[in-house]
Amino acid sequence: MSKRFSFEFFPAKTDAGKEKLKLVRSELNQLNPDFFSVTYGAGGSTRDNTKDIVLEMIGEGIDTAPHLSFGSDSKEEILELINGYKDAGVNRMVALRGDMPSGLGAQRLVYASELVAFIREHTGDHFNIEVGCYPEIHPDADNYAQDIQFLKEKLDAGANSAITQYFFNVDAYFHFLEKCAKIGIDKPIYPGIMPIINHHNLARFSKTCGAEIPRWLGYKLECLENDPEGLKAFTTDFVSGLCERLLAGGAPGLHFYTMNLVEPNKAIWQNLKLS
């Protein structure tokens, strides 16, 4: 079975950012990934930008999956968005619980399993649906077993496969696969790959999303923070090695969190000889 490779963008908010993203996606598309995905923002806060980017890329013949969550939108609004994507020729979707934007109070979060079931109810098998998962446990989960059970519920609701949060511990991913298999999960789980660019930003984000930075790695990144070229060389080799171990161990492919950048992702891709 061939491996699957994909790239993820976030919607740019400024005109300059939008123009830069066009160049980034054009260059990364030359690597011939299987598809791209575009994130949605807390509570659907980037909904229109996400839709514009996805429809533009689909119009260019680039297979692109929008991220989607109920957020603060009604079922009617979400259904209109889903049908619009379907009519435009979109055939992939990433269904997530999502986060509520700040300031909206204690509204109920709609679980991804409910969204998956909603998409299947209204569009049948039209979409290839991805969901998210956390090898190192979701920060809101009560325990590891519960978190894996939530993943099973999303897949049982009709999702085709899952994409993990990024991680830097290969053993955590394979341990996660073993635990998933024990409760009957047999659908593909694709590792999410984060290129390391800025140590401080990575450390801050990792605290909120449940991704552990091993102590030795944190110390190494701190030592290299005043050596841009050394940092670039080390992080490219480290993440490339991580990917090599994942693929050699049986991972079904890789999903790159590009951070809307070309070079870090392209360098890893070339190290892996994927072109």
C-alpha positions as CSV (number, residue, x, y, z in Angstrom):
1,M,0.0,0.0,0.0
2,S,1.4,3.4,-1.0
3,K,2.1,6.0,1.5
4,R,0.1,9.2,1.7
5,F,1.6,12.7,2.1
6,S,-0.2,16.0,2.7
7,F,0.5,19.6,3.7
8,E,-1.6,21.9,5.9
9,F,-2.0,25.7,5.8
10,F,-3.7,28.2,8.0
11,P,-5.6,31.0,6.3
12,A,-3.7,34.3,6.0
13,K,-5.5,37.4,7.3
14,T,-3.7,40.1,5.4
15,D,-3.4,40.8,1.7
16,A,0.4,40.3,1.9
17,G,-0.1,37.0,3.7
18,K,-2.6,35.8,1.1
19,E,-0.2,36.6,-1.7
20,K,2.7,34.8,0.1
21,L,0.5,31.8,0.7
22,K,-0.2,31.6,-3.1
23,L,3.5,31.4,-3.7
24,V,4.0,28.8,-0.9
25,R,1.2,26.5,-2.1
26,S,2.4,26.8,-5.7
27,E,5.9,25.7,-4.7
28,L,4.8,22.9,-2.4
29,N,2.4,21.7,-5.0
30,Q,5.3,21.0,-7.2
31,L,6.3,18.2,-4.8
32,N,3.0,16.4,-5.8
33,P,1.5,15.7,-2.3
34,D,-1.7,13.8,-2.2
35,F,-3.7,16.8,-0.9
36,F,-3.6,20.0,1.1
37,S,-5.7,21.0,4.0
38,V,-6.7,24.5,5.3
39,T,-7.5,25.1,9.0
40,Y,-10.7,26.8,10.3
41,G,-9.8,28.9,13.3
42,A,-11.4,28.8,16.7
43,G,-15.2,28.7,16.4
44,G,-14.9,29.0,12.7
45,S,-13.3,32.4,13.0
46,T,-11.5,32.0,9.7
47,R,-14.5,30.4,7.9
48,D,-14.7,32.8,4.9
49,N,-10.9,32.9,4.4
50,T,-10.7,29.1,4.6
51,K,-13.5,28.7,2.1
52,D,-12.0,31.2,-0.3
53,I,-8.6,29.5,-0.2
54,V,-10.1,26.0,-0.6
55,L,-12.3,26.9,-3.5
56,E,-9.5,28.8,-5.2
57,M,-7.2,25.7,-4.9
58,I,-9.9,23.3,-6.1
59,G,-10.4,25.6,-9.1
60,E,-6.7,25.2,-9.9
61,G,-7.1,21.5,-9.8
62,I,-5.4,21.0,-6.4
63,D,-7.0,18.5,-4.1
64,T,-7.8,20.4,-0.9
65,A,-9.6,19.6,2.3
66,P,-11.2,22.3,4.4
67,H,-11.2,21.9,8.2
68,L,-14.6,22.2,9.7
69,S,-16.1,22.4,13.2
70,F,-19.5,23.5,14.5
71,G,-18.1,26.2,16.7
72,S,-20.6,29.0,17.2
73,D,-22.4,28.3,13.9
74,S,-25.8,26.7,13.6
75,K,-26.4,23.4,11.9
76,E,-28.1,25.2,9.1
77,E,-25.0,27.4,8.5
78,I,-22.7,24.4,8.6
79,L,-24.9,22.4,6.2
80,E,-24.9,25.3,3.8
81,L,-21.1,25.4,3.9
82,I,-20.8,21.6,3.5
83,N,-23.2,21.6,0.5
84,G,-21.3,24.5,-1.0
85,Y,-18.0,22.5,-0.8
86,K,-19.7,19.5,-2.3
87,D,-21.1,21.4,-5.2
88,A,-17.6,23.0,-5.8
89,G,-16.0,19.5,-6.2
90,V,-14.4,19.3,-2.8
91,N,-14.2,15.6,-1.8
92,R,-12.2,15.7,1.4
93,M,-12.9,17.3,4.8
94,V,-11.2,17.4,8.2
95,A,-13.9,17.3,10.9
96,L,-12.8,18.6,14.3
97,R,-14.4,19.5,17.6
98,G,-12.7,22.9,17.4
99,D,-12.2,25.5,20.1
100,M,-14.6,28.3,21.0
101,P,-13.1,31.8,20.4
102,S,-12.6,33.8,23.6
103,G,-15.4,36.0,24.7
104,L,-18.3,33.6,23.7
105,G,-18.8,32.3,27.2
106,A,-19.5,28.7,28.2
107,Q,-21.2,27.5,25.0
108,R,-21.3,23.7,24.5
109,L,-18.5,22.3,22.4
110,V,-19.9,20.0,19.7
111,Y,-17.8,16.8,19.5
112,A,-16.2,15.8,16.3
113,S,-18.1,12.5,16.3
114,E,-21.4,14.5,16.1
115,L,-20.0,16.5,13.2
116,V,-18.9,13.4,11.3
117,A,-22.3,11.8,11.8
118,F,-23.9,15.1,10.6
119,I,-21.8,15.2,7.4
120,R,-22.5,11.5,6.7
121,E,-26.3,12.0,7.3
122,H,-26.5,14.8,4.7
123,T,-23.9,13.9,2.2
124,G,-23.5,10.1,2.4
125,D,-20.1,8.8,1.3
126,H,-19.2,11.9,-0.8
127,F,-16.4,13.1,1.5
128,N,-13.3,11.4,2.7
129,I,-13.4,12.5,6.3
130,E,-10.3,13.0,8.5
131,V,-10.5,13.5,12.2
132,G,-7.8,14.5,14.8
133,C,-6.2,12.4,17.5
134,Y,-3.5,12.8,20.2
135,P,-0.8,10.2,20.7
136,E,0.3,12.0,23.9
137,I,-3.4,12.5,25.1
138,H,-5.6,15.5,24.4
139,P,-5.0,18.2,27.1
140,D,-8.7,18.1,28.0
141,A,-9.0,14.3,28.3
142,D,-9.5,12.8,31.7
143,N,-7.3,9.8,30.9
144,Y,-5.5,8.0,28.0
145,A,-8.1,5.2,27.6
146,Q,-11.0,7.8,27.4
147,D,-9.1,9.7,24.7
148,I,-8.6,6.6,22.6
149,Q,-12.3,5.8,23.0
150,F,-13.3,9.2,21.7
151,L,-11.2,8.5,18.6
152,K,-13.0,5.3,18.1
153,E,-16.3,7.1,18.3
154,K,-15.3,9.5,15.6
155,L,-14.2,6.7,13.3
156,D,-17.3,4.6,14.1
157,A,-19.4,7.7,13.2
158,G,-18.0,7.5,9.7
159,A,-14.6,9.1,9.5
160,N,-12.1,7.4,7.1
161,S,-8.9,8.1,9.0
162,A,-7.2,10.2,11.6
163,I,-4.3,12.7,11.6
164,T,-2.4,13.1,14.9
165,Q,-1.3,16.2,16.7
166,Y,2.4,16.7,16.1
167,F,4.9,14.9,18.4
168,F,8.6,14.4,18.8
169,N,8.6,11.0,20.4
170,V,8.2,8.2,17.9
171,D,7.6,5.6,20.6
172,A,4.5,7.6,21.7
173,Y,3.0,7.2,18.2
174,F,3.6,3.4,18.0
175,H,2.3,2.9,21.5
176,F,-0.8,4.8,20.6
177,L,-1.3,2.6,17.6
178,E,-1.1,-0.5,19.7
179,K,-3.7,0.8,22.2
180,C,-6.0,1.8,19.3
181,A,-5.7,-1.7,17.8
182,K,-6.6,-3.3,21.1
183,I,-10.1,-1.6,21.1
184,G,-10.8,-2.4,17.4
185,I,-9.5,0.7,15.6
186,D,-8.3,-0.5,12.2
187,K,-8.4,2.7,10.1
188,P,-5.2,4.6,9.1
189,I,-3.7,7.1,11.6
190,Y,-1.4,9.5,9.9
191,P,1.4,11.2,12.0
192,G,1.3,15.0,12.1
193,I,4.8,16.5,11.5
194,M,5.8,19.9,12.7
195,P,9.0,21.4,11.3
196,I,10.9,23.2,14.1
197,I,11.5,26.9,13.3
198,N,11.2,29.0,16.5
199,H,11.9,27.2,19.8
200,H,10.1,29.7,22.0
201,N,6.9,29.7,19.8
202,L,7.0,25.9,19.7
203,A,7.4,25.6,23.4
204,R,4.5,28.0,24.0
205,F,2.2,26.3,21.6
206,S,3.1,22.8,22.7
207,K,2.0,23.6,26.3
208,T,-1.6,24.2,25.1
209,C,-1.9,21.4,22.6
210,G,-0.6,18.4,24.5
211,A,2.7,17.9,22.5
212,E,5.7,17.1,24.7
213,I,9.1,18.5,23.8
214,P,11.7,16.0,25.3
215,R,14.0,17.8,27.8
216,W,17.1,16.9,25.8
217,L,15.6,18.4,22.6
218,G,14.5,21.6,24.5
219,Y,18.1,22.1,25.8
220,K,19.6,21.5,22.3
221,L,17.2,24.1,20.8
222,E,18.1,26.6,23.5
223,C,21.8,26.1,22.8
224,L,21.3,26.7,19.1
225,E,19.0,29.7,19.3
226,N,21.8,32.2,18.5
227,D,23.1,30.0,15.7
228,P,20.4,30.2,12.9
229,E,22.3,28.0,10.4
230,G,23.2,25.4,13.1
231,L,19.6,25.4,14.3
232,K,18.3,25.0,10.8
233,A,20.7,22.1,10.0
234,F,19.9,20.3,13.3
235,T,16.1,20.6,13.2
236,T,16.0,19.5,9.6
237,D,18.0,16.4,10.3
238,F,16.1,15.7,13.5
239,V,12.6,16.0,12.0
240,S,13.8,14.1,8.9
241,G,15.0,11.3,11.1
242,L,11.7,11.3,13.0
243,C,9.9,10.8,9.7
244,E,12.2,8.1,8.5
245,R,11.6,6.1,11.7
246,L,7.8,6.6,11.4
247,L,7.7,5.4,7.8
248,A,10.1,2.5,8.4
249,G,7.9,1.4,11.4
250,G,4.8,1.2,9.2
251,A,3.2,4.7,9.4
252,P,0.8,5.0,6.5
253,G,2.1,8.4,5.5
254,L,2.8,11.9,6.9
255,H,0.8,15.1,7.3
256,F,3.0,18.3,7.5
257,Y,2.0,21.3,9.5
258,T,3.7,23.7,7.2
259,M,3.3,27.0,9.1
260,N,2.8,28.5,5.7
261,L,6.5,28.1,4.9
262,V,8.2,26.4,2.0
263,E,11.8,25.8,3.0
264,P,11.6,23.7,6.2
265,N,9.1,21.4,4.7
266,K,10.8,21.1,1.4
267,A,14.1,20.3,3.0
268,I,12.6,17.5,5.1
269,W,10.8,16.2,2.0
270,Q,14.0,16.2,0.0
271,N,15.9,14.4,2.8
272,L,13.2,11.7,2.7
273,K,13.6,11.5,-1.1
274,L,9.8,11.7,-1.6
275,S,9.9,13.6,-4.9
